[in-house]
Amino acid sequence: MDQHDNRGNAAAQDGVHRLDALVIGTGFGGMYALHRARGMGLDVLAIEAGDDVGGTWYWNRYPGARCDVMSIDYSYSFSDEIQQEWTWSEQFAAQPEILAYARFVADKLDLKRDIRFETRATSVEYDDEACIWRIETNRGDVFEANYCLMATGPLSVPKQIDIPGASKFKGEIYLSGKYPHHPVDLKGKRVAVIGTGSSGIQIVPVVAEQAEQLYVFQRTPSFTLPMRNRKLDDAYVAHIKAHYPGLRAVARHSLTGGVRPISTRPLFSIPPEEREQLMEEAWAHSGLRFLGLFSDLLTNREANEVVAEFVRGKIAEVVDDPDTARRLTPRGYPIFARRPCLDTGYYEAYNRSNVTLMDCLEDPIVEITETGIRTGNTEVEVDVIIAAIGYDALTGAMLSIDIKGKGGRSLNEKWAEGGRSYLGLMIEGFPNMFVIAGPNGPSALANFILLNEQNVDWVCDCITHMRTNGLRAIEADLDAEDRWMRKVTELGSRSLYPTANTWYTGANVPGKPRVFPVYIGGFGRYREICSDAAAEGYRGFSFV
């Protein structure tokens, strides 16, 4: 019996597996959803496209892949036993350690017996009369479930290479978001990295040490800050484990769902020499401090420009060649309006003799040839291309599935002008479909694991309420959805986030609606809003 046949306890009748709940995706959100639903006594199964748990950390195995959220935050809080048994080795964990952690949790909770791996949902359709979801997969499975939990994640659909000629290239070509699971030997090879977002910034310093020659094709310069990662000593780890309850309580009520410091002081309330000193200290200690250094960095353009200019000055200090430094220097958008990046030796890599910056703003890529990459002015021959070109983020994973709600209305039609929902948890017209860490909550601006926990807990409490009271279905009200989306849009418009071309706004995907769909009111406030809605009889929802 193969792995596919051995996973899941759903009994098939007439070829249909009937369930109380089906979870789609087994990243950290899906794993916790499966655990919680099972603990409620539900007949539940999870399906997963990969052959293991871990979500984005299963797929993202590119050189240098590392989380830019501190390990003590980026971990489950629901089980003190897991918190005590698992020990992180670094302040910012690398991909292999995060994947090992996901596997540890899955084994600890015996989750894999209820997961069907290498199984992707292809069709998800609601039966209005029966109040159930019918899910079909690439393996030919058919499931019927009262509740469908979408734990597909915001960064799980990598953009495909959209450069003419890619199929002609005779060397090795890889997407950073679907990097091979086998070792890739880059030693002595000529390598091209396309893209300098958060993935490309992590890839470049590592590949620079391996490759004979590295060409970095930069399309938009990114602001990046030094990570200053470090090993965690035993005394610090023991201290953290002893104080986890208090740390988690602080995180749950914070702006970001973590314990990094966040200032309440606007930049111009601080004398120039003092704020310069604060920025120097933050740069020397860890770029993470920059993100919370001043309270108005993403609301006040002039304050933002002060910090941006400081970082531009650091680029000029670090990079030896003035012309390379100039081309690496971001201009034209606010710092941190694109995803903040933390790096280990990124700017320093350009001081190496084997690293060449290819500026695609000055000289765009024309095509990929059989032997390399041709721009308007030159052609470079390479053996390997690594494309770090981003994701169809926030909505891409759900829109990649043929989802139809009440009356056969498709999610693609519902979201034609951008992702919309009520509280990021449910979508009007799609009853009993719960979205875990959806696009209209704090999403990518919050500690994703704590957000997953909060969403899953809310959903499972809702299902318990329904089962206790004999309710068959729940659906978000259209007026509640509209009010929530107006709030999301209004809050976003007060910030600088919508002003940058980024995956936050969908600007990186041709033809995608240009909207900023993320709630920026803070993780702590978001938790309160969700809890209040439930406490008030699930205000904004209707039951059948």
C-alpha positions as CSV (number, residue, x, y, z in Angstrom):
1,M,0.0,0.0,0.0
2,D,1.5,3.3,-1.0
3,Q,1.7,6.5,1.1
4,H,-1.3,8.0,-0.7
5,D,-3.5,5.0,0.1
6,N,-2.3,4.7,3.7
7,R,-3.2,8.3,4.7
8,G,-6.6,9.2,6.1
9,N,-9.4,7.4,7.9
10,A,-12.3,8.5,5.7
11,A,-14.5,5.6,4.6
12,A,-15.3,5.7,0.9
13,Q,-18.9,5.1,-0.1
14,D,-19.6,5.0,-3.8
15,G,-16.1,6.3,-4.4
16,V,-16.8,9.3,-2.2
17,H,-15.0,9.9,1.1
18,R,-17.4,11.6,3.5
19,L,-16.0,13.8,6.3
20,D,-16.9,16.3,8.9
21,A,-14.0,18.6,7.7
22,L,-11.3,18.7,5.1
23,V,-8.2,20.8,5.5
24,I,-6.4,21.8,2.4
25,G,-2.6,22.4,3.0
26,T,-0.3,21.3,5.8
27,G,1.9,24.3,6.5
28,F,1.8,25.5,10.1
29,G,-1.9,26.6,9.7
30,G,-3.1,23.3,8.2
31,M,-1.2,21.2,10.7
32,Y,-2.7,23.1,13.7
33,A,-6.2,23.0,12.1
34,L,-5.9,19.2,11.7
35,H,-4.8,18.8,15.3
36,R,-7.6,21.0,16.7
37,A,-10.3,19.4,14.6
38,R,-9.2,16.0,15.5
39,G,-9.2,17.0,19.2
40,M,-12.9,18.0,18.8
41,G,-13.8,14.6,17.6
42,L,-14.3,15.5,14.0
43,D,-13.8,13.0,11.2
44,V,-11.2,15.1,9.5
45,L,-8.5,14.7,6.8
46,A,-5.9,17.0,5.4
47,I,-4.6,16.9,1.8
48,E,-1.2,18.3,0.8
49,A,0.4,18.8,-2.6
50,G,3.9,18.0,-1.3
51,D,5.1,14.7,0.1
52,D,5.7,16.2,3.6
53,V,4.5,18.8,6.0
54,G,6.0,22.3,6.3
55,G,4.3,24.4,3.7
56,T,6.5,27.1,2.4
57,W,9.4,25.6,4.3
58,Y,9.0,22.4,2.5
59,W,9.2,24.0,-0.9
60,N,11.7,26.9,-0.3
61,R,15.0,25.1,-0.1
62,Y,17.1,27.6,-2.0
63,P,20.6,28.5,-0.8
64,G,20.5,30.7,2.2
65,A,16.7,30.2,2.9
66,R,16.0,31.6,6.4
67,C,13.1,33.0,8.4
68,D,13.3,36.8,9.1
69,V,11.1,36.4,12.2
70,M,12.8,35.5,15.4
71,S,12.6,31.7,16.3
72,I,11.1,32.4,19.7
73,D,8.2,34.1,17.9
74,Y,8.0,31.9,14.8
75,S,6.9,28.7,16.6
76,Y,3.7,27.2,18.0
77,S,2.4,28.5,21.4
78,F,-0.5,26.1,21.9
79,S,1.5,23.3,23.5
80,D,3.9,24.0,26.3
81,E,5.2,20.5,25.9
82,I,6.3,21.2,22.4
83,Q,7.8,24.6,23.5
84,Q,9.9,22.8,26.2
85,E,11.0,19.9,24.1
86,W,12.1,21.8,21.0
87,T,15.2,23.9,21.2
88,W,16.1,26.5,18.5
89,S,19.8,26.8,17.6
90,E,19.7,30.3,16.1
91,Q,17.9,33.6,16.6
92,F,16.7,33.4,13.0
93,A,16.3,29.8,12.0
94,A,17.4,28.4,8.6
95,Q,15.0,26.4,6.4
96,P,16.3,23.0,7.3
97,E,15.8,23.7,11.0
98,I,12.2,25.0,10.4
99,L,11.3,22.0,8.3
100,A,12.8,19.7,11.0
101,Y,10.6,21.6,13.6
102,A,7.5,21.1,11.4
103,R,8.3,17.3,11.1
104,F,8.9,17.1,14.9
105,V,5.5,18.6,15.6
106,A,3.8,16.4,13.1
107,D,5.4,13.3,14.6
108,K,4.7,14.5,18.2
109,L,1.0,14.9,17.4
110,D,0.8,11.9,15.0
111,L,-0.6,14.1,12.3
112,K,0.6,12.2,9.2
113,R,-1.8,9.3,9.6
114,D,-4.6,11.8,8.7
115,I,-2.8,13.5,5.8
116,R,-2.9,12.5,2.2
117,F,0.4,13.7,0.6
118,E,1.0,14.4,-3.1
119,T,-2.7,15.3,-3.3
120,R,-3.8,18.7,-4.7
121,A,-7.3,20.0,-4.7
122,T,-8.4,20.7,-8.3
123,S,-12.2,21.4,-7.8
124,V,-14.0,22.6,-4.6
125,E,-17.7,23.0,-5.1
126,Y,-20.5,23.8,-2.7
127,D,-23.8,21.8,-2.7
128,D,-26.4,24.4,-1.8
129,E,-29.1,21.8,-0.9
130,A,-27.0,19.4,1.2
131,C,-24.8,22.2,2.7
132,I,-21.6,20.3,2.0
133,W,-18.4,20.9,0.0
134,R,-17.4,18.4,-2.7
135,I,-13.7,18.3,-3.3
136,E,-11.9,16.6,-6.2
137,T,-8.2,16.0,-6.4
138,N,-5.5,15.4,-8.9
139,R,-5.3,11.8,-7.7
140,G,-9.0,11.2,-8.5
141,D,-10.2,11.4,-4.9
142,V,-13.7,12.7,-4.2
143,F,-14.4,14.1,-0.7
144,E,-17.6,15.5,0.7
145,A,-17.2,17.6,3.8
146,N,-19.4,19.8,6.0
147,Y,-16.5,22.2,6.5
148,C,-13.7,23.1,4.2
149,L,-10.6,24.8,5.8
150,M,-8.4,26.5,3.3
151,A,-4.9,26.5,4.7
152,T,-3.2,27.2,1.4
153,G,-1.0,30.1,2.6
154,P,-0.2,33.5,1.2
155,L,3.1,32.6,-0.4
156,S,2.7,29.2,-2.0
157,V,2.3,29.9,-5.7
158,P,5.6,30.9,-7.2
159,K,5.5,33.1,-10.3
160,Q,6.7,31.2,-13.4
161,I,9.6,32.5,-15.4
162,D,8.0,35.0,-17.9
163,I,11.1,35.8,-19.9
164,P,11.1,34.8,-23.6
165,G,13.4,31.8,-24.4
166,A,13.4,30.2,-20.9
167,S,12.5,26.8,-22.4
168,K,15.5,26.9,-24.8
169,F,18.1,27.2,-22.0
170,K,20.3,24.1,-22.1
171,G,21.7,24.6,-18.6
172,E,20.0,24.1,-15.2
173,I,17.2,26.5,-14.3
174,Y,15.4,26.6,-11.0
175,L,12.7,28.6,-9.3
176,S,13.6,29.7,-5.7
177,G,10.1,28.8,-4.5
178,K,10.3,25.3,-5.9
179,Y,14.0,24.6,-5.5
180,P,15.1,20.9,-5.9
181,H,15.1,18.7,-2.9
182,H,18.4,17.2,-4.0
183,P,21.7,19.0,-3.5
184,V,22.6,21.4,-6.3
185,D,26.3,21.7,-6.9
186,L,27.2,25.3,-7.9
187,K,30.9,25.0,-7.3
188,G,33.0,26.2,-10.2
189,K,29.9,27.2,-12.3
190,R,28.6,30.4,-13.8
191,V,25.4,31.3,-12.1
192,A,22.7,33.9,-12.8
193,V,20.3,35.0,-10.1
194,I,17.2,36.9,-11.4
195,G,15.5,38.9,-8.8
196,T,16.6,40.7,-5.6
197,G,13.6,40.5,-3.3
198,S,13.8,38.8,0.0
199,S,14.7,35.4,-1.5
200,G,17.3,36.8,-4.0
201,I,18.9,38.7,-1.2
202,Q,19.4,35.5,0.8
203,I,20.6,33.6,-2.2
204,V,23.3,36.0,-3.5
205,P,25.8,35.8,-0.6
206,V,25.7,32.0,-0.4
207,V,26.0,31.4,-4.1
208,A,28.8,34.0,-4.3
209,E,30.9,31.8,-2.1
210,Q,30.3,28.7,-4.3
211,A,30.1,29.9,-7.9
212,E,33.0,30.6,-10.2
213,Q,31.1,33.7,-11.4
214,L,27.8,35.1,-10.2
215,Y,25.6,37.5,-12.3
216,V,22.8,39.2,-10.3
217,F,20.0,40.5,-12.5
218,Q,18.4,43.2,-10.4
219,R,15.0,44.5,-11.5
220,T,14.1,46.7,-8.6
221,P,16.7,47.6,-5.9
222,S,15.6,46.5,-2.4
223,F,16.2,48.0,1.0
224,T,17.8,45.4,3.1
225,L,19.2,45.5,6.6
226,P,21.8,43.4,8.3
227,M,20.3,40.4,10.2
228,R,23.2,39.9,12.6
229,N,22.1,36.4,13.3
230,R,23.6,34.5,16.2
231,K,23.6,31.2,17.9
232,L,21.4,30.9,21.0
233,D,23.3,29.9,24.1
234,D,21.9,27.5,26.7
235,A,21.3,30.1,29.3
236,Y,19.2,32.3,27.0
237,V,17.2,29.3,25.8
238,A,16.5,28.2,29.3
239,H,15.4,31.8,30.2
240,I,13.0,31.9,27.2
241,K,11.5,28.5,28.0
242,A,10.9,29.5,31.6
243,H,9.1,32.7,30.5
244,Y,7.2,31.5,27.5
245,P,3.7,32.1,29.0
246,G,4.5,35.8,29.6
247,L,6.2,36.2,26.2
248,R,3.3,34.7,24.3
249,A,0.8,36.9,26.2
250,V,2.7,40.0,25.1
251,A,3.0,38.7,21.5
252,R,-0.8,38.1,21.2
253,H,-1.5,41.7,22.1
254,S,1.2,43.3,20.1
255,L,1.1,45.0,16.7
256,T,2.9,42.2,14.9
257,G,2.3,39.1,17.0
258,G,5.9,39.1,18.2
259,V,8.1,40.4,21.0
260,R,10.5,42.6,19.0
261,P,10.5,46.2,20.3
262,I,8.1,48.7,18.8
263,S,8.4,52.4,19.6
264,T,5.5,54.8,20.2
265,R,7.8,57.8,19.3
266,P,7.4,59.6,16.0
267,L,10.7,60.3,14.3
268,F,10.5,64.1,14.4
269,S,9.8,64.0,18.1
270,I,13.5,63.0,18.6
271,P,16.4,65.4,18.1
272,P,18.4,64.7,14.9
273,E,21.6,63.6,16.7
274,E,19.7,61.2,19.0
275,R,17.7,59.5,16.1
276,E,21.0,59.2,14.2
277,Q,22.5,57.4,17.2
278,L,19.4,55.2,17.4
279,M,19.7,54.2,13.8
280,E,23.5,53.5,14.1
281,E,22.8,51.3,17.1
282,A,20.0,49.5,15.3
283,W,22.2,48.9,12.2
284,A,25.1,47.6,14.4
285,H,22.9,45.3,16.5
286,S,20.3,44.0,14.1
287,G,18.2,45.4,11.3
288,L,15.2,44.0,13.0
289,R,15.3,46.9,15.4
290,F,14.8,49.3,12.5
291,L,11.3,48.0,11.9
292,G,10.0,49.3,15.2
293,L,12.4,52.2,15.7
294,F,10.0,55.0,15.0
295,S,6.2,54.9,15.1
296,D,5.4,56.8,11.9
297,L,7.8,55.2,9.4
298,L,4.9,54.0,7.3
299,T,2.6,57.0,7.7
300,N,4.9,60.0,7.4
301,R,6.7,60.3,4.0
302,E,9.3,62.8,5.4
303,A,10.1,60.5,8.4
304,N,10.3,57.6,6.1
305,E,12.7,59.4,3.8
306,V,15.0,60.2,6.8
307,V,15.4,56.5,7.5
308,A,15.7,55.6,3.8
309,E,18.5,58.1,3.3
310,F,20.3,56.6,6.3
311,V,20.2,53.1,4.7
312,R,21.2,54.5,1.4
313,G,24.3,56.0,3.1
314,K,25.1,52.6,4.5
315,I,25.0,51.0,1.1
316,A,27.5,53.6,-0.1
317,E,29.7,52.8,2.9
318,V,29.6,49.0,2.4
319,V,29.9,48.7,-1.3
320,D,33.4,49.6,-2.6
321,D,32.5,50.5,-6.2
322,P,30.6,53.8,-6.3
323,D,28.7,52.9,-9.5
324,T,27.6,49.5,-8.1
325,A,26.5,51.2,-4.9
326,R,24.5,53.7,-6.9
327,R,22.7,51.0,-8.8
328,L,22.0,49.0,-5.7
329,T,20.5,52.1,-4.0
330,P,16.6,52.0,-3.9
331,R,14.8,55.2,-4.8
332,G,11.2,56.0,-5.8
333,Y,9.3,54.1,-3.1
334,P,9.2,54.3,0.7
335,I,11.5,52.0,2.8
336,F,9.5,49.1,4.3
337,A,6.6,49.6,1.9
338,R,8.0,46.6,0.1
339,R,8.6,43.6,2.3
340,P,11.5,44.4,4.7
341,C,14.5,42.3,4.1
342,L,17.2,41.1,6.5
343,D,20.4,39.8,5.0
344,T,23.7,38.3,5.9
345,G,26.4,39.9,3.8
346,Y,24.3,40.9,0.8
347,Y,25.9,44.3,0.0
348,E,29.3,42.9,0.9
349,A,28.9,40.2,-1.8
350,Y,29.3,42.9,-4.4
351,N,32.8,43.6,-3.3
352,R,33.8,40.1,-4.5
353,S,35.6,39.9,-7.8
354,N,33.3,37.0,-8.9
355,V,30.0,39.0,-8.5
356,T,28.6,41.2,-11.2
357,L,25.5,43.3,-10.8
358,M,23.3,43.5,-13.9
359,D,21.0,46.5,-13.7
360,C,17.8,45.6,-15.5
361,L,16.4,49.1,-15.1
362,E,19.3,50.5,-17.2
363,D,19.6,47.4,-19.4
364,P,16.6,45.1,-19.3
365,I,16.6,41.4,-20.0
366,V,15.6,40.7,-23.6
367,E,15.6,36.9,-23.6
368,I,17.1,33.7,-22.2
369,T,19.2,32.0,-24.8
370,E,20.4,28.4,-25.1
371,T,23.6,29.4,-23.3
372,G,22.7,32.3,-21.0
373,I,20.9,35.6,-20.7
374,R,20.8,38.4,-23.3
375,T,20.0,42.0,-22.4
376,G,19.7,45.0,-24.7
377,N,23.4,45.7,-24.6
378,T,25.2,42.4,-23.7
379,E,24.9,38.7,-23.3
380,V,26.3,36.5,-20.5
381,E,26.9,32.8,-20.7
382,V,25.9,30.9,-17.6
383,D,25.5,27.2,-16.5
384,V,22.7,27.8,-13.9
385,I,19.8,30.2,-13.6
386,I,18.0,30.7,-10.3
387,A,14.9,32.7,-10.7
388,A,13.9,34.4,-7.5
389,I,11.0,36.3,-9.1
390,G,8.4,36.1,-6.3
391,Y,4.9,34.8,-5.8
392,D,1.3,35.3,-6.9
393,A,0.8,36.2,-3.3
394,L,-2.1,36.4,-0.9
395,T,-4.9,35.2,-3.3
396,G,-2.9,33.1,-5.8
397,A,-3.2,29.8,-4.0
398,M,-7.0,29.8,-3.6
399,L,-7.5,31.2,-7.1
400,S,-5.4,28.4,-8.6
401,I,-8.2,26.0,-7.5
402,D,-11.6,25.8,-9.2
403,I,-13.7,27.0,-6.3
404,K,-17.5,27.4,-6.7
405,G,-19.8,28.6,-3.9
406,K,-23.5,29.1,-3.7
407,G,-25.3,29.0,-6.9
408,G,-22.2,27.9,-8.7
409,R,-20.5,31.3,-8.4
410,S,-16.8,31.0,-8.8
411,L,-14.2,32.5,-6.5
412,N,-12.4,33.9,-9.5
413,E,-15.6,35.9,-10.3
414,K,-16.0,36.9,-6.6
415,W,-12.4,38.1,-6.4
416,A,-12.2,39.6,-9.9
417,E,-11.4,43.0,-8.4
418,G,-9.1,41.6,-5.6
419,G,-9.4,39.3,-2.6
420,R,-12.3,40.2,-0.3
421,S,-13.8,38.5,2.8
422,Y,-15.1,39.3,6.3
423,L,-12.3,39.3,8.9
424,G,-10.1,37.4,6.5
425,L,-12.0,34.3,7.8
426,M,-15.0,33.8,5.6
427,I,-16.2,34.9,2.1
428,E,-19.8,35.9,1.4
429,G,-21.4,33.3,-0.9
430,F,-19.1,30.5,0.3
431,P,-20.7,29.0,3.4
432,N,-18.8,26.7,5.7
433,M,-15.5,27.6,3.9
434,F,-13.0,29.0,6.4
435,V,-9.8,30.7,5.3
436,I,-6.8,30.3,7.5
437,A,-4.6,33.5,7.4
438,G,-6.5,34.9,4.5
439,P,-5.6,38.0,2.5
440,N,-7.8,40.4,4.4
441,G,-6.4,39.8,7.9
442,P,-3.0,40.9,9.2
443,S,-1.6,38.2,6.9
444,A,2.0,38.8,5.9
445,L,2.4,41.8,8.3
446,A,2.0,39.5,11.4
447,N,3.8,36.6,12.9
448,F,2.3,34.0,10.7
449,I,2.3,31.1,13.2
450,L,0.5,33.0,15.9
451,L,-2.0,34.3,13.3
452,N,-2.6,30.7,12.1
453,E,-3.3,29.7,15.7
454,Q,-5.7,32.5,16.3
455,N,-7.6,31.9,13.1
456,V,-7.8,28.1,13.7
457,D,-9.0,28.6,17.2
458,W,-11.7,31.0,16.1
459,V,-12.8,28.6,13.3
460,C,-12.9,25.6,15.6
461,D,-14.8,27.5,18.3
462,C,-17.3,28.5,15.6
463,I,-17.7,24.9,14.4
464,T,-18.2,23.8,18.0
465,H,-20.9,26.5,18.4
466,M,-22.6,25.2,15.3
467,R,-22.6,21.6,16.3
468,T,-23.8,22.4,19.8
469,N,-26.7,24.4,18.5
470,G,-27.6,22.2,15.5
471,L,-26.6,24.7,12.9
472,R,-25.8,23.4,9.4
473,A,-24.0,26.3,7.8
474,I,-22.5,29.7,8.5
475,E,-21.9,32.4,5.9
476,A,-20.5,35.9,6.0
477,D,-23.1,38.6,5.4
478,L,-22.4,40.8,2.3
479,D,-22.9,44.1,4.3
480,A,-20.4,42.9,7.0
481,E,-17.9,41.9,4.3
482,D,-18.3,45.3,2.6
483,R,-17.9,47.2,5.9
484,W,-14.7,45.1,6.7
485,M,-13.2,45.7,3.3
486,R,-13.9,49.5,3.6
487,K,-12.1,49.4,7.0
488,V,-9.1,47.5,5.5
489,T,-8.9,49.9,2.5
490,E,-9.3,53.0,4.7
491,L,-6.5,51.9,7.1
492,G,-4.3,50.9,4.2
493,S,-4.8,54.3,2.5
494,R,-3.5,56.1,5.6
495,S,-0.2,54.3,5.2
496,L,2.6,54.2,2.6
497,Y,2.1,50.5,1.8
498,P,-0.1,51.1,-1.3
499,T,2.5,53.4,-2.9
500,A,5.0,50.7,-3.7
501,N,5.0,48.2,-6.6
502,T,5.1,45.0,-4.6
503,W,3.4,41.6,-4.1
504,Y,1.5,43.2,-1.2
505,T,-0.5,45.1,-3.9
506,G,-0.4,42.5,-6.6
507,A,1.7,44.8,-8.8
508,N,4.2,41.9,-9.5
509,V,1.7,39.9,-11.4
510,P,0.6,41.2,-14.8
511,G,-3.2,41.7,-15.0
512,K,-3.7,41.2,-11.3
513,P,-6.0,43.8,-9.6
514,R,-3.9,46.5,-7.9
515,V,-5.2,46.6,-4.3
516,F,-3.7,46.6,-0.9
517,P,-5.9,43.9,0.8
518,V,-4.1,43.5,4.2
519,Y,-5.5,44.7,7.5
520,I,-2.8,47.0,9.1
521,G,-4.6,47.7,12.4
522,G,-2.3,45.3,14.2
523,F,-2.5,41.7,15.3
524,G,-3.7,42.5,18.8
525,R,-6.6,44.6,17.6
526,Y,-7.5,42.1,15.0
527,R,-7.8,39.4,17.6
528,E,-10.1,41.6,19.6
529,I,-12.3,42.3,16.6
530,C,-12.6,38.6,15.8
531,S,-13.3,37.7,19.4
532,D,-15.9,40.4,19.8
533,A,-17.8,39.2,16.6
534,A,-18.0,35.7,18.1
535,A,-19.0,36.9,21.5
536,E,-21.8,39.0,20.0
537,G,-23.5,35.9,18.5
538,Y,-21.2,35.9,15.5
539,R,-22.0,39.4,14.4
540,G,-21.8,39.8,10.6
541,F,-22.5,36.1,9.9
542,S,-25.7,34.2,9.2
543,F,-26.5,30.6,10.2
544,V,-28.7,28.0,8.6
